Amino acid sequence: MNHSDESKALLDAAYEALKFVDDPEVGLNVVDLGLIYELDLHEEEKKISCLMTFTTEFCPMGESIQANVTEALKMTVPGYVPEVTVTFDPPWKQDMISEAGRAFLGGY
């Protein structure tokens, strides 16, 4: 999807804001943990969509993490309605953790 420079800046800001949303069980943010699969801005609908996952389908903090992602998007991209969808396809794997995340976790 082609985005205007303003929309790209909003997406970049939203992505950066998600780096402040931690998985409390791991202590690592959802971006570096590899939980964010897609982030997109739908200008006509004034919606920002996020496709994400959890480390397991039975993540006890899943609802809380999803709510925090929604709130971060709402605060970062005012005027756009956040739509956060959770999927387990593909399932999360440890190799989805970023290099920065691996360093934070001690080489995990």
C-alpha positions as a Markdown table, in Angstrom:
| # | Residue | x | y | z |
|---|---|---|---|---|
| 1 | Met | 0.0 | 0.0 | 0.0 |
| 2 | Asn | 1.4 | 3.4 | -0.9 |
| 3 | His | 1.3 | 6.0 | 1.8 |
| 4 | Ser | 1.9 | 9.7 | 1.9 |
| 5 | Asp | 5.0 | 11.0 | 3.7 |
| 6 | Glu | 2.7 | 12.1 | 6.6 |
| 7 | Ser | 1.2 | 8.6 | 6.8 |
| 8 | Lys | 4.7 | 7.0 | 6.7 |
| 9 | Ala | 5.7 | 9.3 | 9.6 |
| 10 | Leu | 2.6 | 8.3 | 11.5 |
| 11 | Leu | 3.4 | 4.6 | 10.9 |
| 12 | Asp | 7.0 | 5.1 | 12.0 |
| 13 | Ala | 5.9 | 6.9 | 15.2 |
| 14 | Ala | 3.4 | 4.1 | 15.9 |
| 15 | Tyr | 6.0 | 1.5 | 15.4 |
| 16 | Glu | 8.4 | 3.3 | 17.8 |
| 17 | Ala | 5.6 | 3.7 | 20.4 |
| 18 | Leu | 5.1 | -0.1 | 20.4 |
| 19 | Lys | 8.7 | -0.4 | 21.5 |
| 20 | Phe | 7.4 | 0.9 | 24.9 |
| 21 | Val | 4.8 | -1.9 | 25.2 |
| 22 | Asp | 6.4 | -4.8 | 27.1 |
| 23 | Asp | 5.5 | -8.4 | 27.5 |
| 24 | Pro | 5.6 | -8.3 | 31.4 |
| 25 | Glu | 6.5 | -12.0 | 31.7 |
| 26 | Val | 9.6 | -11.6 | 29.5 |
| 27 | Gly | 10.5 | -7.9 | 30.2 |
| 28 | Leu | 11.0 | -7.2 | 26.5 |
| 29 | Asn | 9.0 | -4.9 | 24.2 |
| 30 | Val | 6.5 | -6.4 | 21.7 |
| 31 | Val | 8.6 | -5.2 | 18.7 |
| 32 | Asp | 11.9 | -6.7 | 19.7 |
| 33 | Leu | 10.1 | -9.8 | 20.9 |
| 34 | Gly | 8.8 | -10.2 | 17.3 |
| 35 | Leu | 5.1 | -10.1 | 18.3 |
| 36 | Ile | 4.1 | -7.4 | 15.7 |
| 37 | Tyr | 3.5 | -9.0 | 12.3 |
| 38 | Glu | 2.0 | -6.0 | 10.5 |
| 39 | Leu | 1.2 | -2.4 | 11.1 |
| 40 | Asp | -0.8 | -0.4 | 8.5 |
| 41 | Leu | -2.6 | 2.9 | 8.2 |
| 42 | His | -5.9 | 3.1 | 6.3 |
| 43 | Glu | -6.2 | 6.7 | 5.5 |
| 44 | Glu | -9.7 | 6.7 | 4.1 |
| 45 | Glu | -11.2 | 4.7 | 7.0 |
| 46 | Lys | -9.1 | 6.6 | 9.6 |
| 47 | Lys | -8.0 | 3.3 | 11.0 |
| 48 | Ile | -4.6 | 1.9 | 12.0 |
| 49 | Ser | -4.4 | -1.9 | 12.0 |
| 50 | Cys | -2.0 | -4.1 | 13.8 |
| 51 | Leu | -1.6 | -7.8 | 13.3 |
| 52 | Met | 0.2 | -9.4 | 16.2 |
| 53 | Thr | 0.7 | -12.6 | 18.1 |
| 54 | Phe | 1.8 | -13.8 | 21.5 |
| 55 | Thr | 4.5 | -16.2 | 22.5 |
| 56 | Thr | 1.9 | -18.9 | 23.2 |
| 57 | Glu | -1.9 | -19.2 | 22.5 |
| 58 | Phe | -2.4 | -19.4 | 26.2 |
| 59 | Cys | -0.4 | -16.3 | 27.2 |
| 60 | Pro | -1.8 | -15.2 | 30.6 |
| 61 | Met | -0.9 | -11.6 | 29.8 |
| 62 | Gly | -2.3 | -11.6 | 26.3 |
| 63 | Glu | -5.4 | -9.4 | 26.9 |
| 64 | Ser | -3.3 | -6.9 | 28.8 |
| 65 | Ile | -0.6 | -6.8 | 26.1 |
| 66 | Gln | -3.3 | -6.3 | 23.4 |
| 67 | Ala | -4.9 | -3.5 | 25.4 |
| 68 | Asn | -1.5 | -1.8 | 25.8 |
| 69 | Val | -0.8 | -2.1 | 22.1 |
| 70 | Thr | -4.3 | -0.6 | 21.4 |
| 71 | Glu | -3.7 | 2.3 | 23.8 |
| 72 | Ala | -0.2 | 3.0 | 22.4 |
| 73 | Leu | -1.6 | 3.3 | 18.9 |
| 74 | Lys | -4.5 | 5.4 | 20.1 |
| 75 | Met | -2.1 | 7.9 | 21.8 |
| 76 | Thr | 0.4 | 8.0 | 19.0 |
| 77 | Val | -2.0 | 8.2 | 16.0 |
| 78 | Pro | -4.8 | 10.5 | 17.2 |
| 79 | Gly | -7.8 | 10.6 | 14.9 |
| 80 | Tyr | -7.3 | 7.0 | 13.8 |
| 81 | Val | -9.1 | 4.1 | 15.4 |
| 82 | Pro | -6.8 | 1.2 | 16.3 |
| 83 | Glu | -7.7 | -2.2 | 15.3 |
| 84 | Val | -5.5 | -4.9 | 16.9 |
| 85 | Thr | -6.0 | -8.4 | 15.7 |
| 86 | Val | -4.2 | -11.4 | 17.3 |
| 87 | Thr | -3.2 | -14.4 | 15.1 |
| 88 | Phe | -1.2 | -17.5 | 15.7 |
| 89 | Asp | -0.5 | -18.1 | 12.0 |
| 90 | Pro | 2.4 | -18.3 | 11.8 |
| 91 | Pro | 3.1 | -19.3 | 15.4 |
| 92 | Trp | 5.7 | -17.2 | 17.3 |
| 93 | Lys | 9.2 | -18.7 | 17.4 |
| 94 | Gln | 12.3 | -17.6 | 19.3 |
| 95 | Asp | 14.0 | -16.7 | 16.1 |
| 96 | Met | 11.6 | -13.8 | 15.7 |
| 97 | Ile | 13.3 | -12.0 | 18.5 |
| 98 | Ser | 15.4 | -9.1 | 17.1 |
| 99 | Glu | 19.1 | -8.8 | 17.6 |
| 100 | Ala | 18.6 | -6.1 | 20.2 |
| 101 | Gly | 16.1 | -8.3 | 22.0 |
| 102 | Arg | 18.5 | -11.2 | 22.0 |
| 103 | Ala | 21.2 | -8.9 | 23.5 |
| 104 | Phe | 18.7 | -7.7 | 26.1 |
| 105 | Leu | 17.8 | -11.3 | 27.0 |
| 106 | Gly | 21.5 | -12.3 | 27.2 |
| 107 | Gly | 21.8 | -14.1 | 23.9 |
| 108 | Tyr | 18.5 | -16.0 | 24.1 |
